Each structure stands twice: as C-alpha cells, then as structure tokens.
Amino acid sequence: MATIKVLGYPLSTATRLVLCCLEEKQVDYELVVVDAAAGAHKQPQYLALNPFGLVPTIQDGDLTLFESRAIVKYLAKKYKGQGTELFGNSLSEEALVEQWCEVEGQSYNSPALTILSQILFVPKKGGTTDEALVEMNVEKLVKVLDIYEERLSKSKYLAGDFFSLADLQHLPTTHYLVTDCGKGDLISSRKHVKAWWEDISCRPAWKKVSEKGP
Amino acid sequence: MATIKVLGYSGSITTRTVLCCLKEKRVDYELVVVDPAAGDHLQPRYLALNPFGLVPTIQDGDLTLFESRGILKYLAKKYKGQGTELYGNSLSEEALVEQWCEVEGQSYNSPALTILSQIVFVPKKGGTTDEAVVELNVEKVGKLLDIYEERLSKSKYLAGDFFSLADLQHLATTHYLVTICGKGDLISSRKHVKAWWKDISSRPTWKKVTEKAP
C-alpha cells in the first residue's frame, strides 16, 4: 500500500492534528513540507490540490483530501480496528464524538486561534498584540471551558469514557495556548479540565508530534 | 420506534438544516419549539440538555445530541438505506462529503452569518448596519464562491455527482443571503453556482421547510 502523503508543515496546528491521528492509528506517512512562510501554499502546484490554499492536504492513492477535521474522520474510519479506536464503538458513541468535534470546530477553535494569532503571529510580523481582542477571546474560551469542566466531571473524555477524535482535535491549539501564549491557567484552574489535559497531552503520539517546538 | 424530537424553532438556520435532513431521510419527527426571543434556550431545563444554550438539540430515545452538523451525520448514518443517501456510497465519497461539510462549517458559515447579522439582526435590535463589515464579508463569500464555481464546473454537486450533506448544509444560510439580505447576485453571477443553487433549493424537502417564513 502506498504511503499516505501529508502536505503541510510541522508547526501548523492543522498539520499536527493529522500527524497525531496518523500516529495514533499506526499508519505510515510521509510529510511533504509546504513552506507557508515562503508562500508555497499559494502556488499553482499546491492550489491544484487544495484550491483554498490551506494546510494540510493529504494524498492517499487516488484520493486527495483537505480540511484536517475531515481528514482525521477519514483516517479513523479507514483504519478502524488498527491502532487507537478514535470514533467510539457504536452509532451513539460515534454521534457523541461528532458532537464534541463540532464543539471544537465551531466554538473552541476560533477564539483559541485568535489568541494565538495576536500573541504569537502578529508580533512576528512586526505588529502589536491587541490586548482587548485577546481578553475578549479569553472570555469566550472561559465560557466554553466552564462547560467542559462540568462535562469532564462526569466523563473521562469529551465524548464518553474513551479517548476520541474530539479530544485529539483539541491538542494542537491548546498546546500552543499553554506553552507559548502563557494561557495555561485557563486549563490548570479547572480541576477536571486539568486532569483531562494532563492525560491527553501525555499520549506518546502527541509527544512525538509536538517534539519540534516553534 | 419513538419519534425524534427536535428542540428548536422554525426560523433558525440550524434547526431548518436538521428538519430538511429528517425530511430527506423520511424520518418522523416532532418540533418542540424553543423560542430564543422568550429566552427559552437559556432556561435550566434546556441547558440541562444542551449546556451551550444553542439550537437545535435532538432527542432520539436515550440519546440527546446537539450541534446541527453532528446531528446531520448521525441521521445520515442511522438511516442509511432509507430516503435520500446523503453520505455518498463509498469511503472515498464519504470523505469528500466530510471535506465539503468542513468547508461550509469552517469557511462559508461565518462570513455568511456575519452578513445576515448586520443586515437583519442588528437593525432589529435597534442598531445600524455596519456597511464596511458587510462589504468585507461579501468579499470573503465571493472568494469562496469563486472556488465553488470552479468545483461545480467539474462536478454536479460539491462532493461529487451526488447530492449530499455538504450541499444540504448550505441551504439555510444561503437562502437567507439570497432572500432577506438581498445578496442573490453572489449566487446568480456565477454560472455553475447558480445552477447548483437552483437545483438544491428546488428540492421538495427544502421547499417544505421554508413554507413557514420567519
């Protein structure tokens, strides 16, 4: 079987999500670096694969796929029975995984990325962090994490008592919030969120992917 | 089999999306009205089902689910073989459905809702439409639709030559953009997008959902 190609770059949150999933599923892959800093993701050669010019894109034989959350679902389904089960074990469990994946994608991701962008990327490009914008998005995350705290007081992981895509989807952005943005208190001030974070961020697959820090 | 309960309201984009899916799958359901104007969605009774206080939430026997995009996937899987197939017919087709669902959820939804909010909701609450914000988001939607135009010149629907959840997810927001926001030219100025929109918005299930205008 041909190796899956992942076109992306090692520090990208979306690329890391896909790599971590591949590691969890014990699937061989090759990372083909798309140098976003050099604008490689906007070149015709890349746009022909992913017209949105975002990373990552995967190539699995004839199939080309983009959108990291869709890619991880594809991998979880294709490699069911191999490596870590990431989609639960019944239709109902799968539905809860989908639900919490949507929560991440619709409510957690945007404020988290805005904080990351303001604290890490804006200064790198010569701009000034907009503290009011950071504060506004920290408040949004606080509301979401308070709900996570309640949920995780009843359930070891987000979708149930099993690790799943829903937890995995939180790894890359939360890692940067905690390690590089100084927002670790968002996690550590909440007993069950803290325990959950310590558990999922210690997984060997994640440690392998996050070894090369920014 | 107990009827599926949908807690939401008939004018809500996300509720309409779920109702349309139920109709496509020919599944009986009961709409239990949760009226945000009356603050129903923030009552303890509702928050106990959906701690995020958003609509819709469904109850299917013991299973309570929220996040419309997650609900759609559950319905498409549970009722595979009944009504319209909404997930394609192979793992690869399913993956492309997931991909274009993510495009809608991650890239299309936010600017479209911002336009709707500025044109319809802000004036309703006594504020003034921010035309610059509208313009900025119309540009964003325009750029996306240019990519859709290219895609739909090669493929009848977004995921392939079959109607799927990916197309269905675009119905409710696009309907409002075209009708009450006066942004129909975004669609009608693009030949293949226009044909696609005409096709999917003419589906009997969608017509039925929009019979009761907000």
Interface residues (C-beta under 8 A of the other chain):
Chain A: P51 F52 D62 L63 L65 F66 E67 R69 A70 I71 K73 Y74 K77 K78 L91 S92 E94 A95 L96 E98 Q99 C101 E102 V103 G105 Q106 S107 S110 I147 E150 R151
Chain B: P51 F52 D62 L63 L65 F66 E67 R69 G70 I71 K73 Y74 K77 K78 L91 S92 E94 A95 L96 E98 Q99 C101 E102 V103 G105 Q106 S107 S110 I147 E150 R151
